[in-house]
Each structure stands twice: as structure tokens, then as C-alpha cells.
Amino acid sequence: MPHLYSFLRKLSVFSLAACAPLFVQAQTPSNEPEDADTISVLPLEDLRVFTKAYEHIRSSYIEEIDDRTLLEYAIRGMLDELDPHSAFLDASSFDDLQVHTSGEFGGLGIEVGIEDGFVKVISPIDDTPAQKAGVEAGDLIIKINGTSVKGITLSDAVEKMRGAPGTDITLTIMRKDVEQPFDLVLTRDKIKVRSVRSDIVEHDFAYLRVAQFQLRTGQDLANEIKKLQKINSDLKGVILDLRNNPGGVLTASVEVADLFLNDGLIVYTEGRMHDANSQYSATPGDAVDGLPMVVLINGGSASASEIVAGALQDQNRALVLGTRSFGKGSVQTVISITEDRAIKITTALYFTPNGRSIQAQGIEPDIEVERVKITAVQPQADITEADLSGHLKNAKGGAEVKASDRGKRKNELHERDSQLYEAVNILRGLHLFQKAQQAKAEKELEKSQAAEQAAAETTETP
């Protein structure tokens, strides 16, 4: 196989030539002789092992495989062994990455990774077939259409789950606290991810849901905030919901954090290459004028979500509530290899303003609250003062509340979303505390002014 040996020899020479300038740039000034071992050269013995294995596969495998395909497999293998987020991108994969950042793609609407050889669900995306079918963060997909996925690459698993809208796919799921694997049948659809949703909960609190960080997420969130402020100009707090948000575009996360910060560091990255070392800081202006704020996270909050939560937590701008986040603290860069192929490779780690690394650790919430189903305890008494015959009316003319009227509110927030309910309670408590402090300060000011006025009148008396 002389053509391959020739290619590898040229590659070895190229590697030596390409690494030398980097070595010179990296070394510290010294009069000592250069250590040749520090210059990276492809090891000849290992190259022989590779070429022997390559030739045996090429000549002995039961099916004939062309050189281009085998070399592509070799590249894929190198990247797959680095970390779960580095990958080889062919034309199709690169297009998928582009539409993913723009918010529209085909498939199930599920963010996945690899764990113990199986496909692990990082989070289902809102309003997609995966979310509607009941797929949950932390689920392990062990079979796709009855075929085991043990040992396959992440890109191959994603490709198997992609397909024409309207076609069905069966996923076999293993879930924590469920004894046996079970099947879920999903119907593929055209996924159009709405990055930002908003609402006003409990009359006075802005609820901002970011499902994924896309190119326009920062601007979309700013528009949603303005919309809520027009509906209620006297908002008392803000809830930023990043639960099951798998991340996305780094710059979008910086823009989102910047909306709530006036200054200070948001995130910084560190890597081996000079270009991988960056800092991102906030610009003046808080879109919600310093309103009390709670950020919701859980085990499905990853990457860009963790950047936002970590920044607002470190800058003491918000309380973080929920459960520990996923722990993806790495940055991937897409590098073009040819016109239609590229590699996505991990080039840096990112750190919160206080220098915390989120990698494999996640963001720990300030207040840990599991999402649970809450059932109200029924009161023992089924009668109140208002139920008694001949009871006195309310002295101020207030509306009477009988036992049958209590607990009638439908679709209670604590029944729908216990974590959101706790966030609202915290914001309501902060608002009441601030209101009490303000009232106390006003009374003390009035008292001080009255004392000054009395002192002035005493001084002016002839």
C-alpha cells in the first residue's frame, strides 16, 4: 500500500513543520539548548500499527470499503474518543448544526449525549414530539426501532432518530426508578423551536421561559420583557426559567445575562489556543430595572443555560432555585476541513465570574427544590364563622368566605409546577420585605423631619 505510506510520511513532515512555530511561540526565553523531544512528531512505530490495521481491514473485511470511507471512519474514531461533544460533520451533519442554531430542524426535538455506551437524554425540547410523548431528562435510550444502540456513535444515533415528518419511531427507554425498560412510539415532525415564551403569573410576576439559545434569543427575550411591561407596568419580580434548556449559542447566553446586569464579568473561556481565551462582560442597562429575580434550573439545564445561571448567581443578581444543572462547561468550535466537511472539536472550558468551572459539576442552586406533585391537606373543619347562622357581618364590608369557597381556585400553581410556585413565593416574600423596609424608612424620615421642624420652631421663638 505505497500510496498510504507516502501520504503518512508527508503528514509526519508536515506535522513537524507546522508544530515548530507554535513551539517557538510557546517556549520561554532561555539560553539552554532546544529539547527535541518537545517538538511534536508523528511516532513512526504507531504509524506502522495504524497502516497494518488499515491494510488488513481494507483487504480482509467481508465487504469492500474504499479508502475515502475508511479514512473518514478513522477521523470519526479519533473525535469520538476525545469527549462526547467532539464529532465529525459531513455535509448533512453540518447543515443540521446550522438549522439547529437557527431554531428549525426535522426530527423528534430531543437533545442527547452518550453515557455508558447508550444514548442519554439531556432534555426534550418544548412542544416537540419527544416532550409530548413523555421523554424526560436523564432517560437512557437503549434501542431504536428494536435495534440496540449500545456502542454506536452519537452522530449515528441522531441520524437514526431523524426522518421524514409523519413517520413513526419506537424508542426503548430505561428510566431511573422504573424497574423495566419500556417503549415509546413517537411521530417525527418538523421541529420549529420557539426560543422564548413569556407570561405573567400570579398577577404581578414576569415569567420568562428560554427553551434554547439561538442566534436571536437575546433580542427575542428583550421583546418579551417589553411586552410584559406594557401589560403590567408594576411588576414585582422576574422568574427566568432555564429548566431542560440544553444550551446553544454562546453569544446568545451572554446577551441574555447582559439583559439583567449593569456591569461586571459574565463568563470567560480558557483553552490551549490564543483565540480560545475570551472574556465577556455586561454593558450598562438592566431591562427590568433591578427587580428581584429567581432563575429556575434542573438536571436538563446545560451549557449556555449554566453560563446564564452562573453569571447571575455570582453577580448576586438572582437567586437560583431548583436542582443541580447538567455540568457541560466546554466550548465547541466548528472547523472546516473541506468545502462540505468539518470537525466540531472542544477547544476551551468556560468559567463563571467567580472562576468556577462548571464542567462535570454543574451549577448548585441557592435553594434546592425538587419538582414534586403537591397535594393539599384537607382541613378538618368544614365550617367557618361565615357559615354560622346569624353571624356578624364583616366590619369593613369585606366579602364573606365560607368553607365551600375555600380552595376553589382551579389549576393552582402549586399543583401545576411546584418549583415555579416556590419561586413566586420567594419573590412575593422579597417584595413584602422591601415594602416593609421602605415603609419603615419613610416613617423614620417623617419622624426625623418632624423633630427638625420642632427644633427649628423652638429656636425661632422670641
Phi, psi and omega per residue, in radians:
M1 nan 1.102 -3.005
P2 -1.116 -0.573 -3.086
H3 -1.126 -0.628 3.138
L4 -1.260 -0.752 3.097
Y5 -1.042 -0.728 3.124
S6 -1.081 -0.744 3.135
F7 -1.080 -0.767 -3.099
L8 -1.190 -0.639 3.082
R9 -1.089 -0.751 3.110
K10 -1.108 -0.684 3.138
L11 -1.112 -0.675 3.120
S12 -1.104 -0.788 3.109
V13 -1.099 -0.743 3.133
F14 -1.093 -0.703 3.134
S15 -1.069 -0.752 3.117
L16 -1.086 -0.787 -3.109
A17 -1.169 -0.682 -3.073
A18 -1.282 -0.574 -3.072
C19 -1.408 -0.445 -3.062
A20 -1.002 -0.858 -3.135
P21 -1.058 -0.669 3.129
L22 -1.123 -0.674 3.125
F23 -1.104 -0.776 -3.133
V24 -1.119 -0.691 -3.133
Q25 -1.173 -0.589 -3.049
A26 -1.466 -0.441 -3.021
Q27 -1.310 2.638 3.103
T28 -1.500 2.645 -3.132
P29 -1.001 2.317 -3.125
S30 -2.810 2.587 3.079
N31 -1.612 -0.017 -3.128
E32 -1.308 2.651 3.135
P33 -1.113 2.588 -3.129
E34 -1.150 2.357 3.095
D35 -1.526 1.975 -3.073
A36 -1.118 -0.431 -3.100
D37 -1.206 -0.326 -3.117
T38 -1.393 -0.236 3.108
I39 -1.468 2.213 -3.059
S40 -1.356 2.091 3.086
V41 -2.258 2.442 3.112
L42 -1.079 2.226 -3.094
P43 -1.245 2.203 -3.050
L44 -1.099 -0.762 -3.100
E45 -1.098 -0.732 3.122
D46 -1.171 -0.578 3.074
L47 -1.143 -0.649 3.092
R48 -1.099 -0.726 3.108
V49 -1.056 -0.765 -3.124
F50 -1.104 -0.808 -3.083
T51 -1.179 -0.598 3.080
K52 -1.132 -0.806 3.114
A53 -1.083 -0.739 3.142
Y54 -1.041 -0.819 -3.100
E55 -1.154 -0.691 3.114
H56 -1.111 -0.749 3.104
I57 -1.115 -0.769 -3.086
R58 -1.119 -0.642 -3.045
S59 -1.705 -0.417 -2.981
S60 -1.942 -0.324 -3.112
Y61 -1.063 2.549 -2.988
I62 -1.058 -0.476 3.091
E63 -2.028 2.495 -3.140
E64 -1.302 2.290 3.134
I65 -2.205 2.296 -3.095
D66 -1.313 2.820 -3.076
D67 -1.039 -0.735 -3.108
R68 -1.023 -0.779 -3.131
T69 -1.132 -0.765 -3.133
L70 -1.105 -0.729 3.118
L71 -1.140 -0.635 3.085
E72 -1.136 -0.695 3.069
Y73 -1.043 -0.697 -3.136
A74 -1.099 -0.738 3.113
I75 -1.118 -0.795 3.120
R76 -1.017 -0.735 -3.135
G77 -1.086 -0.738 3.110
M78 -1.040 -0.809 -3.081
L79 -1.223 -0.674 -3.128
D80 -1.114 -0.502 -3.115
E81 -1.450 -0.193 -3.092
L82 -1.287 -1.086 3.117
D83 -2.846 2.932 -3.045
P84 -1.153 -0.220 -3.018
H85 -1.881 -0.111 3.058
S86 -1.559 2.457 -3.059
A87 -2.789 2.783 3.019
F88 -1.582 2.338 -3.111
L89 -2.018 1.961 2.980
D90 -1.450 -3.042 -3.065
A91 -1.003 -0.742 -3.115
S92 -1.160 -0.783 -3.133
S93 -1.122 -0.676 3.137
F94 -1.148 -0.717 3.081
D95 -1.084 -0.708 3.122
D96 -1.073 -0.683 3.121
L97 -1.119 -0.700 3.141
Q98 -1.117 -0.810 -3.118
V99 -1.226 -0.486 3.123
H100 -1.116 -0.750 3.139
T101 -1.269 -0.407 3.106
S102 -1.517 -0.237 3.033
G103 1.695 0.243 3.131
E104 -2.467 2.163 3.132
F105 -2.794 2.930 -3.127
G106 -1.747 2.586 3.081
G107 2.487 -2.467 -3.032
L108 -1.834 -0.340 -3.092
G109 1.370 0.958 -3.050
I110 -2.478 2.251 3.106
E111 -1.644 2.200 -3.016
V112 -2.295 2.812 3.020
G113 -2.472 -3.031 3.138
I114 -1.997 2.313 3.076
E115 -2.496 2.169 3.134
D116 0.936 0.618 3.097
G117 1.454 -0.096 3.125
F118 -1.912 2.866 3.120
V119 -1.497 2.110 -3.128
K120 -1.845 2.349 3.120
V121 -1.385 2.066 3.024
I122 -1.363 -0.850 3.025
S123 -2.961 2.521 2.959
P124 -1.391 2.585 -3.134
I125 -1.581 2.484 -3.089
D126 -0.940 2.475 3.014
D127 0.996 0.733 3.105
T128 -2.193 2.905 3.116
P129 -0.947 -0.679 -3.131
A130 -1.103 -0.800 -3.121
Q131 -1.177 -0.699 -3.131
K132 -1.210 -0.528 -3.126
A133 -1.406 -0.161 3.098
G134 1.702 0.252 3.053
V135 -1.135 2.388 -3.070
E136 -2.138 2.669 3.047
A137 -1.038 2.358 -3.125
G138 1.693 -0.245 3.087
D139 -1.078 2.521 3.002
L140 -1.850 2.176 3.062
I141 -1.565 1.967 -3.071
I142 -1.779 -0.331 3.079
K143 -2.501 2.566 3.022
I144 -2.151 2.055 -3.062
N145 0.911 0.725 3.065
G146 1.442 -0.086 -3.129
T147 -1.782 2.257 -3.117
S148 -1.101 2.471 3.112
V149 -1.790 0.101 -3.111
K150 -0.974 2.088 3.052
G151 1.540 -0.115 -3.133
I152 -1.395 2.790 -3.126
T153 -1.311 2.789 3.140
L154 -1.087 -0.731 -3.121
S155 -1.114 -0.663 3.110
D156 -1.169 -0.673 3.122
A157 -1.117 -0.751 3.123
V158 -1.102 -0.729 -3.136
E159 -1.088 -0.660 3.125
K160 -1.163 -0.551 -3.115
M161 -1.476 -0.314 3.064
R162 -1.333 2.762 3.117
G163 2.999 3.118 -3.102
A164 -1.182 2.415 3.069
P165 -0.968 2.430 3.138
G166 1.692 -0.232 3.129
T167 -1.568 2.597 -3.092
D168 -1.638 2.684 3.070
I169 -2.521 2.477 3.124
T170 -1.910 2.144 3.085
L171 -1.878 2.272 3.042
T172 -1.685 2.132 -2.955
I173 -1.968 2.404 2.889
M174 -1.907 2.246 -3.083
R175 -2.244 2.446 3.112
K176 -1.002 2.417 3.123
D177 1.260 0.105 3.009
V178 -1.970 2.123 -2.968
E179 -1.103 -0.799 -3.020
Q180 -1.970 2.575 3.000
P181 -1.065 2.665 3.134
F182 -2.461 2.776 -3.095
D183 -1.730 2.487 2.980
L184 -2.187 2.250 3.091
V185 -1.743 2.117 -3.128
L186 -2.057 2.601 3.067
T187 -1.868 2.070 -3.120
R188 -1.050 2.634 -3.103
D189 -2.599 2.901 3.005
K190 -1.349 2.034 -3.039
I191 -1.590 2.063 3.033
K192 -2.079 1.757 -3.047
V193 -1.426 2.112 3.016
R194 -1.496 1.937 -2.986
S195 -1.154 -0.657 -3.016
V196 -2.293 2.351 2.979
R197 -2.263 2.716 -3.127
S198 -2.537 2.800 3.127
D199 -2.866 2.938 2.990
I200 -1.963 2.094 -3.116
V201 -1.848 2.517 3.126
E202 0.896 0.641 2.998
H203 1.299 -0.585 -2.927
D204 -2.194 0.027 -3.004
F205 -2.124 2.260 -3.128
A206 -1.354 2.239 3.086
Y207 -1.956 2.092 -3.108
L208 -2.110 2.031 -3.117
R209 -1.889 2.106 3.054
V210 -1.922 1.960 -3.061
A211 -1.468 -0.483 -3.073
Q212 -2.924 2.587 -3.115
F213 -1.648 1.845 3.115
Q214 -1.882 3.113 -3.067
L215 -1.026 -0.599 -3.062
R216 -1.796 0.179 -3.040
T217 -1.044 -0.743 -3.134
G218 -1.017 -0.839 -3.140
Q219 -1.188 -0.698 3.124
D220 -1.072 -0.711 3.141
L221 -1.173 -0.705 3.099
A222 -1.047 -0.705 3.118
N223 -1.152 -0.684 3.124
E224 -1.147 -0.662 3.105
I225 -1.084 -0.797 3.128
K226 -1.078 -0.655 3.135
K227 -1.108 -0.770 -3.139
L228 -1.176 -0.636 3.140
Q229 -1.166 -0.513 3.054
K230 -1.255 -0.627 3.127
I231 -1.217 -0.737 -3.131
N232 -2.433 1.866 -3.095
S233 -1.424 -0.027 -3.112
D234 -2.133 0.843 3.102
L235 -1.121 2.542 -3.045
K236 -1.945 -0.043 3.135
G237 3.125 2.908 -3.077
V238 -2.293 2.362 3.033
I239 -2.048 2.118 3.088
L240 -1.850 1.962 -3.048
D241 -1.668 1.913 3.120
L242 -1.983 0.296 -3.135
R243 -1.164 2.449 -3.139
N244 0.978 0.454 3.055
N245 -1.636 1.957 -3.033
P246 -1.351 -0.071 3.128
G247 1.931 -2.484 -3.111
G248 2.437 -2.290 -3.017
V249 -1.384 2.213 -3.100
L250 -1.029 -0.816 -3.090
T251 -1.105 -0.525 3.107
A252 -1.161 -0.670 3.117
S253 -1.152 -0.645 3.103
V254 -1.126 -0.743 3.126
E255 -1.106 -0.679 3.141
V256 -1.163 -0.824 3.113
A257 -1.077 -0.672 -3.114
D258 -1.092 -0.498 3.136
L259 -1.051 -0.458 -3.042
F260 -1.959 0.092 -3.127
L261 -2.129 2.523 3.087
N262 -1.596 -0.508 -3.126
D263 -2.870 -3.112 3.078
G264 1.659 2.911 -3.119
L265 -1.288 2.465 3.073
I266 -1.782 -0.885 -3.133
V267 -2.826 2.673 2.977
Y268 -2.400 2.687 -3.101
T269 -2.103 2.609 3.094
E270 -2.363 2.337 3.119
G271 -2.620 -3.097 -3.113
R272 -1.310 -0.623 -3.120
M273 -1.490 2.612 -3.114
H274 -1.037 -0.716 -3.100
D275 -1.169 -0.277 -3.111
A276 -1.454 -0.123 -3.129
N277 -1.720 1.906 -3.072
S278 -2.431 2.748 3.035
Q279 -2.271 2.459 3.123
Y280 -2.200 2.174 -3.082
S281 -2.110 2.765 -3.128
A282 -1.369 2.698 3.067
T283 -1.900 2.736 -3.089
P284 -1.014 2.487 3.076
G285 2.045 2.104 3.081
D286 -1.948 2.053 -3.023
A287 -1.102 -0.371 -3.127
V288 -2.045 0.319 3.022
D289 0.938 0.702 3.028
G290 1.332 0.279 3.122
L291 -1.031 2.566 3.059
P292 -0.953 2.560 -2.967
M293 -2.501 2.463 3.045
V294 -2.210 2.337 3.073
V295 -1.885 2.235 3.126
L296 -1.706 2.255 3.081
I297 -2.371 2.842 3.009
N298 -2.664 -2.949 -3.091
G299 -1.152 -0.232 3.090
G300 -1.641 0.014 3.106
S301 -1.501 2.033 -3.018
A302 -2.343 2.744 2.934
S303 0.980 -1.949 -3.086
A304 -1.014 -0.586 3.084
S305 -1.072 -0.698 -3.123
E306 -1.246 -0.528 3.058
I307 -1.085 -0.831 -3.118
V308 -1.130 -0.870 -3.126
A309 -1.062 -0.756 -3.133
G310 -1.135 -0.692 -3.139
A311 -1.153 -0.834 -3.111
L312 -1.186 -0.549 3.094
Q313 -1.243 -0.858 -3.121
D314 -1.122 -0.592 -3.124
Q315 -1.501 0.139 3.124
N316 0.960 0.566 3.128
R317 -1.598 -0.422 -3.090
A318 -2.596 2.686 2.945
L319 -1.523 2.398 3.109
V320 -1.797 2.209 -3.047
L321 -2.219 2.513 3.084
G322 2.339 -2.367 3.108
T323 -2.182 2.863 -3.061
R324 -0.987 2.432 -3.066
S325 -1.358 3.110 -2.968
F326 -1.127 -0.766 3.099
G327 1.728 0.595 3.069
K328 -1.716 1.768 -3.084
G329 -1.951 0.605 -3.102
S330 -2.102 2.725 -3.125
V331 -1.968 2.303 3.101
Q332 -1.864 2.451 3.102
T333 -2.078 2.360 3.093
V334 -1.649 2.107 -3.095
I335 -2.051 2.136 3.137
S336 -1.241 2.325 3.079
I337 -1.804 -0.765 3.011
T338 -2.344 -3.017 -3.131
E339 -1.124 -0.530 -3.061
D340 -2.122 0.178 3.122
R341 -2.396 2.613 -3.096
A342 -2.653 2.946 2.997
I343 -2.101 2.472 3.011
K344 -1.847 2.035 -2.992
I345 -2.314 2.473 3.117
T346 -1.268 2.120 -3.048
T347 -2.054 -0.206 -3.091
A348 -2.799 2.869 2.977
L349 -1.972 2.559 3.096
Y350 -1.915 2.700 -3.030
F351 -2.325 2.562 3.111
T352 -1.297 2.941 -3.118
P353 -0.931 -0.579 3.140
N354 -1.498 0.135 3.074
G355 1.499 0.267 3.121
R356 -1.390 2.388 2.993
S357 -1.636 2.235 -3.096
I358 -1.533 -0.274 -3.031
Q359 -0.953 2.144 3.097
A360 1.045 0.279 3.133
Q361 -2.238 -0.763 3.122
G362 1.470 3.100 3.079
I363 -1.663 2.199 3.076
E364 -1.531 2.187 -3.110
P365 -1.178 2.646 3.038
D366 -1.153 -0.647 3.125
I367 -2.221 1.979 -3.098
E368 -1.499 2.121 -3.140
V369 -2.410 2.026 3.036
E370 -1.309 2.599 3.041
R371 -1.434 2.049 -3.075
V372 -2.303 2.903 3.050
K373 -1.619 2.126 -3.082
I374 -1.799 2.256 3.076
T375 -2.020 2.155 -3.123
A376 -1.204 2.436 3.073
V377 -1.410 2.222 -3.123
Q378 -1.227 2.347 3.124
P379 -1.129 2.537 -3.137
Q380 -1.197 -0.651 -3.129
A381 -1.527 2.322 3.095
D382 -1.907 0.447 3.125
I383 -2.491 2.526 3.112
T384 -2.245 3.084 3.110
E385 -0.969 -0.656 -3.106
A386 -1.190 -0.303 3.132
D387 -1.505 -0.285 -3.082
L388 -1.244 2.413 3.117
S389 -1.178 2.309 3.103
G390 1.337 0.306 -3.125
H391 -1.155 2.678 3.097
L392 -1.252 2.559 3.103
K393 -1.326 2.817 3.098
N394 -1.091 2.275 -3.032
A395 -1.098 -0.424 -3.122
K396 -1.831 0.148 3.117
G397 1.386 0.301 -3.124
G398 -1.242 2.748 -3.135
A399 -1.205 2.434 3.116
E400 -1.403 2.545 3.125
V401 -2.186 1.917 3.129
K402 -1.530 2.956 -3.118
A403 -1.034 -0.645 -3.119
S404 -1.222 -0.304 -3.131
D405 -1.549 -0.281 -3.037
R406 -1.410 2.425 3.119
G407 1.266 0.372 -3.100
K408 -1.516 -0.186 -3.067
R409 -1.061 2.128 -3.102
K410 -1.415 2.659 3.075
N411 0.985 0.804 -3.130
E412 -0.944 2.467 -3.108
L413 -1.072 -0.664 -3.104
H414 -1.185 -0.406 3.084
E415 -1.419 -0.573 -3.114
R416 -1.389 -0.744 -3.005
D417 -2.719 1.699 -3.056
S418 -1.123 -0.611 -3.136
Q419 -1.216 -0.733 3.085
L420 -1.116 -0.659 3.098
Y421 -1.047 -0.777 3.122
E422 -1.145 -0.656 3.116
A423 -1.085 -0.756 3.111
V424 -1.095 -0.741 3.127
N425 -1.058 -0.722 3.127
I426 -1.104 -0.807 -3.136
L427 -1.137 -0.672 3.108
R428 -1.127 -0.713 3.104
G429 -1.120 -0.742 3.107
L430 -1.085 -0.716 3.140
H431 -1.115 -0.795 -3.134
L432 -1.123 -0.679 3.114
F433 -1.121 -0.806 3.131
Q434 -1.101 -0.673 3.125
K435 -1.120 -0.739 3.121
A436 -1.139 -0.720 3.122
Q437 -1.122 -0.678 3.131
Q438 -1.163 -0.744 3.132
A439 -1.104 -0.696 3.126
K440 -1.111 -0.750 3.139
A441 -1.127 -0.679 3.137
E442 -1.146 -0.706 3.117
K443 -1.130 -0.730 3.125
E444 -1.140 -0.625 3.103
L445 -1.169 -0.763 3.115
E446 -1.061 -0.735 3.140
K447 -1.097 -0.758 -3.136
S448 -1.135 -0.738 3.137
Q449 -1.141 -0.673 3.122
A450 -1.137 -0.681 3.126
A451 -1.164 -0.702 3.124
E452 -1.137 -0.709 3.137
Q453 -1.147 -0.712 3.129
A454 -1.132 -0.679 3.120
A455 -1.144 -0.667 -3.134
A456 -1.182 -0.702 3.132
E457 -1.147 -0.657 3.114
T458 -1.128 -0.707 -3.129
T459 -1.172 -0.619 -3.066
E460 -1.422 -0.214 -3.113
T461 -1.206 2.224 -3.117
P462 -1.261 nan nan
